[in-house]
Amino acid sequence: MTQLTNFDLVKAENDVIENVKKAYFGVLVNQERIRLSESNLARVDSLLKEAKALNEAGFAEKIEVSRIQVQRNNTYSQVERSRTAWEISKEILKIQMGMPLTVDVLITETLEELNSSEEINQLLLREGEGRVELDQLKTTIELQQLDIRNNTSQYMPTIDFVGNIRRSGAGNELNTVFNKQNWFTSSLLGLSMNIPIFDGFSKSARIQKK
């Protein structure tokens, strides 16, 4: 049971670390989305400016300008959604780290720096590490098996050894109480056997449940 509690502690610590890592990774991902969507917006703005110029010169239809304008509006909305997601992911990171929400978080690392090609290749070559979840399950199974054995053993008869020895004394007068002839010894030896016959199927139900 102590071993299972220790595994639970390790699992809780791993969960905290994992949640912080996921939150931090989410910030970097949204930061990269902002960069990509802003780059895309700049490209669409350039296309829109070119289309307007061609339309004014009579080389492009107005509908083409409208189509690019719609595309520009959608791209701008994507930029705003990415910025909102980035702000939310920073708040989640602060919560996972136990930081006050009033404190600002400055992220100086980029997604590319976090996942360099060299580190990814090294990670792919590493041996897999044991997970504490497997240790938890293994220990839980062992405890359940011991519990099943305990319940199954209750079908067996039990024999108890009973023993008792006692010495008593008495006297008509206080000064004769401690005389040897006024004291006597009694003892008891015996065996007690308990044979289970019928328990209303309660043990069977507990074993099936385990």
C-alpha positions as CSV (number, residue, x, y, z in Angstrom):
1,M,0.0,0.0,0.0
2,T,2.9,2.4,0.8
3,Q,4.5,1.5,-2.6
4,L,1.2,2.4,-4.3
5,T,1.0,5.7,-2.5
6,N,4.6,6.5,-3.5
7,F,3.7,5.8,-7.2
8,D,0.6,8.1,-6.8
9,L,2.9,10.8,-5.6
10,V,5.3,10.4,-8.6
11,K,2.3,10.3,-10.9
12,A,1.0,13.6,-9.4
13,E,4.4,15.2,-9.8
14,N,4.6,14.0,-13.4
15,D,1.1,15.3,-14.2
16,V,2.1,18.8,-13.0
17,I,5.2,18.8,-15.1
18,E,3.3,17.5,-18.1
19,N,0.5,20.1,-17.8
20,V,3.1,22.9,-17.6
21,K,4.9,21.6,-20.6
22,K,1.6,21.3,-22.6
23,A,0.6,24.8,-21.6
24,Y,4.0,26.2,-22.6
25,F,3.9,24.3,-25.9
26,G,0.4,25.8,-26.6
27,V,1.8,29.3,-26.1
28,L,4.6,28.7,-28.6
29,V,2.2,27.1,-31.1
30,N,-0.2,30.1,-31.0
31,Q,2.7,32.4,-31.2
32,E,3.8,30.6,-34.4
33,R,0.2,30.8,-35.7
34,I,0.2,34.6,-35.2
35,R,3.5,34.8,-37.2
36,L,2.1,32.7,-40.1
37,S,-1.3,34.4,-40.2
38,E,0.3,37.9,-40.1
39,S,2.7,36.8,-43.0
40,N,-0.3,35.5,-44.9
41,L,-2.2,38.8,-44.2
42,A,0.7,40.8,-45.6
43,R,0.7,38.7,-48.8
44,V,-3.1,39.1,-49.2
45,D,-2.7,42.9,-48.6
46,S,-0.1,43.0,-51.4
47,L,-2.5,41.1,-53.7
48,L,-5.4,43.4,-52.9
49,K,-3.3,46.5,-53.6
50,E,-2.2,45.0,-56.9
51,A,-5.8,44.0,-57.8
52,K,-7.1,47.5,-57.1
53,A,-4.4,49.1,-59.2
54,L,-5.2,46.7,-62.2
55,N,-8.9,47.4,-61.8
56,E,-8.3,51.2,-61.9
57,A,-6.2,50.7,-65.0
58,G,-8.9,48.5,-66.6
59,F,-7.0,45.3,-66.6
60,A,-9.0,43.5,-63.8
61,E,-12.7,43.1,-63.0
62,K,-14.1,44.6,-59.9
63,I,-15.3,41.2,-58.8
64,E,-11.7,40.1,-58.6
65,V,-11.0,42.9,-56.2
66,S,-14.1,41.9,-54.1
67,R,-12.9,38.3,-54.0
68,I,-9.5,39.3,-52.7
69,Q,-11.1,41.7,-50.2
70,V,-13.2,38.9,-48.7
71,Q,-10.0,36.8,-48.5
72,R,-8.3,39.6,-46.8
73,N,-11.1,40.0,-44.2
74,N,-11.0,36.2,-43.5
75,T,-7.3,36.3,-43.1
76,Y,-7.5,39.3,-40.7
77,S,-10.1,37.4,-38.6
78,Q,-7.6,34.5,-38.4
79,V,-4.9,36.8,-37.1
80,E,-7.3,38.1,-34.4
81,R,-8.3,34.6,-33.4
82,S,-4.6,33.6,-33.2
83,R,-3.9,36.6,-31.0
84,T,-6.8,35.8,-28.7
85,A,-5.8,32.1,-28.5
86,W,-2.2,33.3,-27.7
87,E,-3.5,35.4,-24.8
88,I,-5.7,32.6,-23.5
89,S,-2.8,30.1,-23.7
90,K,-0.6,32.4,-21.6
91,E,-3.3,32.6,-18.9
92,I,-3.5,28.8,-18.9
93,L,0.3,28.6,-18.6
94,K,0.2,30.9,-15.6
95,I,-2.6,28.8,-14.0
96,Q,-0.6,25.6,-14.5
97,M,2.5,27.2,-13.0
98,G,0.6,28.6,-10.0
99,M,1.4,32.2,-11.0
100,P,-0.9,35.2,-10.3
101,L,-2.9,36.1,-13.4
102,T,-1.9,39.7,-12.9
103,V,1.7,38.8,-13.7
104,D,2.7,39.1,-17.3
105,V,4.6,36.3,-19.0
106,L,7.3,37.1,-21.5
107,I,8.1,34.3,-23.9
108,T,11.5,34.6,-25.6
109,E,11.7,31.1,-27.1
110,T,10.2,30.1,-30.5
111,L,8.6,26.9,-31.5
112,E,11.6,26.2,-33.9
113,E,14.1,26.7,-31.1
114,L,12.1,24.4,-28.8
115,N,12.0,21.6,-31.4
116,S,15.4,21.7,-33.1
117,S,16.1,19.0,-35.6
118,E,19.1,17.7,-33.6
119,E,17.1,17.3,-30.4
120,I,14.2,15.6,-32.3
121,N,16.6,13.1,-33.9
122,Q,18.3,12.3,-30.5
123,L,14.8,11.8,-28.9
124,L,13.9,9.3,-31.6
125,L,17.0,7.3,-30.9
126,R,16.4,7.1,-27.2
127,E,15.1,4.0,-25.5
128,G,11.6,4.1,-24.2
129,E,11.3,4.9,-20.4
130,G,9.1,3.1,-17.9
131,R,5.9,5.0,-17.0
132,V,4.7,5.2,-13.4
133,E,1.2,4.4,-14.6
134,L,2.3,0.9,-15.4
135,D,3.8,0.6,-11.9
136,Q,0.5,1.8,-10.4
137,L,-1.5,-0.7,-12.4
138,K,0.9,-3.6,-11.5
139,T,0.8,-2.8,-7.8
140,T,-3.0,-2.4,-7.9
141,I,-3.3,-5.8,-9.5
142,E,-1.0,-7.4,-6.9
143,L,-3.1,-5.8,-4.1
144,Q,-6.3,-7.1,-5.7
145,Q,-4.9,-10.6,-6.0
146,L,-3.9,-10.6,-2.3
147,D,-7.4,-9.4,-1.5
148,I,-8.9,-12.2,-3.5
149,R,-6.7,-14.7,-1.7
150,N,-7.9,-13.3,1.6
151,N,-11.5,-13.6,0.7
152,T,-11.0,-17.1,-0.7
153,S,-9.2,-18.3,2.4
154,Q,-12.4,-17.4,4.5
155,Y,-14.0,-20.6,3.0
156,M,-11.4,-22.6,5.0
157,P,-12.1,-23.8,8.6
158,T,-10.3,-22.0,11.3
159,I,-8.9,-23.6,14.5
160,D,-8.0,-21.5,17.5
161,F,-6.0,-22.6,20.5
162,V,-7.4,-21.5,23.8
163,G,-5.3,-21.4,27.0
164,N,-5.9,-19.8,30.4
165,I,-4.2,-20.2,33.8
166,R,-5.3,-18.5,37.0
167,R,-4.4,-18.5,40.7
168,S,-6.9,-17.3,43.3
169,G,-6.8,-16.8,47.1
170,A,-9.2,-16.0,49.9
171,G,-9.3,-15.9,53.7
172,N,-11.7,-15.2,56.5
173,E,-9.2,-12.8,58.0
174,L,-6.9,-10.3,56.3
175,N,-3.7,-11.8,57.9
176,T,-4.6,-15.3,56.5
177,V,-5.2,-14.2,52.9
178,F,-1.6,-14.9,51.9
179,N,-1.3,-18.3,53.4
180,K,-0.5,-21.0,50.9
181,Q,-3.3,-23.3,51.9
182,N,-5.8,-20.5,51.0
183,W,-4.6,-20.3,47.4
184,F,-5.5,-22.6,44.5
185,T,-4.7,-22.7,40.8
186,S,-7.0,-23.3,37.9
187,S,-6.2,-23.8,34.2
188,L,-7.9,-24.3,30.9
189,L,-6.7,-25.7,27.6
190,G,-8.8,-26.2,24.6
191,L,-9.4,-25.9,20.8
192,S,-12.0,-23.9,19.0
193,M,-13.0,-24.8,15.4
194,N,-15.1,-22.6,13.1
195,I,-16.4,-24.3,9.9
196,P,-18.1,-21.9,7.4
197,I,-21.2,-23.5,6.1
198,F,-23.4,-20.8,4.5
199,D,-22.9,-17.0,4.4
200,G,-25.6,-16.0,1.9
201,F,-23.1,-16.0,-0.9
202,S,-21.5,-12.7,0.4
203,K,-17.9,-14.0,0.1
204,S,-18.6,-15.3,-3.4
205,A,-20.0,-11.9,-4.4
206,R,-17.0,-10.1,-3.0
207,I,-14.6,-12.5,-4.9
208,Q,-16.5,-12.0,-8.2
209,K,-16.4,-8.2,-7.7
210,K,-12.6,-8.3,-7.1
